[in-house]
Amino acid sequence: MPTRHPLSILDAQVDRRTVLRGTLLAIALGTFGTACASSKASDQNGTRTLVEAIAAMPGGLAFDAKPGGYEGFEFTQLTGAGLIRNPYIQDPDDPGAMRQDLYRHEGVLAESWEVSPDGRTYIFHLRRNVVSPAGNPFNADDVVWSYERKWNSASIAPSISLPAITDPATQLTKIDDYTVSWTVAEAGHGFPLLAAISKISGEIYDSTLLKSHATPDDPYAVQWSNLNGNFGFGPYVMENYEDGQQITYVANEKFVLGKPPVDRIVQRVVPDAGSRASMLKTGAVDIAVQVLPTDVASLAADPQFSTFDTQTNNFTWAYMQTQTPPFDNKAVRQAFAHAIPYDQIIEQVYQGRAKPVVGLLDPNLPNRSTEGLEPQTYDPDRSLQILREAGVSTPVQFTILASSAVPDLQDVAVQIQSFGKAAGFETQIEVLPAATLADRQGNKAFQVLLLRDMSVSFESPPYSLLLSYPQNNPGRNISSWENPDYYTAVEAGIAAGDSLSPEAAVHWNRAERVWQEDRPLVQIANVAPLHVFKSNVTGFAHRTDNVLDFIEIDRSASSSQ
C-alpha cells in the first residue's frame, strides 16, 4: 500500500501531512487514550469507543482493487451497505451469539422488492432520503454504476456472484430514480441472486463522489478509492488512517438503519496472534480477532471474556492438485481422505472448537439430503487397502503447502505428516509467506494446499458447488478438477426452479456424491469463531464472511477491567 492516505471525513482531499498533524495533536491533548492501554468504555465527552486488535492493515480500501483478507472485508462491512442483507437470529448452539438467517432477507438500501410471475425478474424499490458521508443522495444510478464498476475492474465480485450474475449490463436495469430490476437467466438463479447481492460483494457506492475522481487512466476511480475510502453508504465513516498502526472510524449518524450503538471504533494492528490475546487480557483492547485456537480455549475459561461456539462456514480445506502426480490418481486422493486424523486435529489443533464436515453444502439447507455421503474418518488400514488395490507403491511421497500467516494450518500439516505414515503417506511440509503461497496456488504449483477459508454465499447450492470447481475457468479451479456428471447434476438442480426445493435437493445430493467419489478436496474441519470479546461487549453475530458487524455490537458504560 502506498503511504499517502487522504482520509478526513470533512475533506476527502486532505493529504497525509494533515492526517499526521491531527494524530499528533490528539496525542498532545491526551485524547488518544481511548485507543491505548486503558481501553475505557467512554471518554470525558461520553463517546462510546471500542478498540479491536486486528492482524494487519487492509491490503487496500476498495473491494474492486482485490484488497482481500479479513481486514479488507471488515473495512467494507464497516463503511459499505448493499440493497439487502440477511437478518440476524439467536444462535441455537450459543446463547451469547447470533447468526445470519441465510434463508430470509431484509432491506437496507432497498426498502422492498417483488418477483415477477415467472420468477426471473426482481424489482427493488430503493429508500429515499439516504445520503452518503460526502452528502450525495443515493439513487438508482448508484446501483447501476456500482455494478458497472465491479464488472470493469479487478474486483472479485464477478467470481463470487456466479452463477446468478454474469452480465449486469444486461441483467440490471434502472426503471426510475428509485427503482431497479435484476433479471436472471432462469428461475433457479433467483435465490442465488438474493444470496449474492446480500453479501459483502453487493456493496453500493457513492457514484457521484467516485465519478468526480475518475481519470482517463482510472475511469471508475478504483485506485483513488483504494487509497481514500468513505465511498459507500455504511454504518461507519473512516476518520483516520495511520499506516501500519491503526484505523479509526466514527458512527454514521445518517446510516439508513440508524446510528450504531458504538460511537468510535479503533482498529489496532497487532501482527502476532498471541499478542492480540495478551492485549485482551491486559485490557488494552476490547475485541481480538483471528486469535489462536489455543488462546481462544484458554480465554473461554475466564469470565472476563466471551468466546463463541456458533456453527460457522470457516473451513480448513486440503486441496489436491489433480493434474500432477501423485494426486492425478483418483485412488491416491481417496486413500488420502482416510489418512487425515480428523478427530486428532479437532481436539489437538482446535482444542475441541471445531466440528467434522460432510459434503460441500450448508447443513441447514432446507430439504438437504446427505444420502450416500460418507462421514470422514481416519482409517489407515482402509487407506493402505485402496493404494494396494490400485497398484500404488507406498509410501506415497508429497509436499503440503501452508501459510506462515495461519499458524493453525501449520499444526494441521504436522498432524497429517505424523498420522499419514501409518496410512502409506510420507509428507513434507513447506511453510510459505502468504504472497508466495498465493502465487503457487495461482500457478497450480502444489500437490496439497492447506487453506482456511469460507464460502461467502454459503447458502446458495449452485454457488457453493461451483465456487472451487467452475467449468472452463482454470484460474478459479484450484484443484483443476472437472467432471461432466458433476456439472450435469448442478445444471439439473438449477433447472428444478427453486434452489431450496426437494426437487432441487435430489440433484445437489447427486453432485456432492460425484464430488466425494472423486475427492479433489478434503474438508478437514469446520472451525468455531476465532474472535474473543471482553465480557462487557455484546452483540456478536456470525456472518458468512466471518467478519464482525458493528451495527449489532455494543458495550456497557462500565469496564469489566
Secondary structure by P-SEA (a helix, b strand, c coil): cccccccccccccccaaaaaaaaaaaaaaccccccccccccccccbbbbbbbbbcccccccccccccccaaaaaaaaacccccbbbbbccccccccbbbbcccbbbbcccccccccccccbbbbbbbccccccccccccaaaaaaaaaaaaaccccccccccccccccccccccccccbbbbbcccccaaaaaaaaaacccccccaaaaaaaacccccccaaaaaacccccccccccccccccccbbbbbbccccccccccccbbbbbbbccaaaaaaaaaaccccccccccaaaaaaaccccccccccccccccbbbbbbccccccccaaaaaaaaaacaaaaaacccccccbbbbccccccccccccccccccccccaaaaaaaaaaacccccccbbbbbbcccaaaaaaaaaaaaaccccbbbbbbbbbcaaaaaaaaaaccccbbbbbccccccccaaaaaacccccccccccccccccaaaaaaaaaaaaccccccaaaaaaaaaaaaaaaaaccccccccccccccccccccccccccccccccccccccccccc
